[in-house]
Amino acid sequence: MAKVEFSATALRTLRSIHAYTSQDSDLYANKVINNIIKRIKVLEVHIRIGKVVPRI
């Protein structure tokens, strides 16, 4: 099984999304972040469903 690793930029983006969303509701901010992470983690099992991104 592959392992998904989050880059520093991705983690900062998730924190920004959480901070923005939590202005209205901490509950929904947590749900949004958990939903994003859950969908990304699907790539660990289904490694071929993602888009190939060239390294620069």
C-alpha positions, -999 to +999 in steps of 0.1 A: +000+000+000+013+035-009+015+062+018+003+097+012+025+124+026+014+160+029+038+187+019+044+217+041+024+238+016-005+214+017-005+215+055-005+253+055-033+253+031-054+229+052-047+252+082-058+282+062-090+265+051-097+255+087-091+290+100-113+306+074-141+280+079-140+282+117-149+318+116-185+306+111-183+272+128-156+251+145-177+220+140-180+225+102-144+236+099-134+202+114-158+184+092-144+201+061-108+193+070-116+157+079-135+152+046-106+166+026-081+143+044-104+113+041-107+118+003-069+122-001-063+091+020-082+071-006-051+075-028-033+051-004-055+023-015-063+033-051-030+047-062-039+050-099-070+073-095-048+104-089-034+127-115+003+124-122+020+157-113+055+163-128+082+172-104+098+206-110 
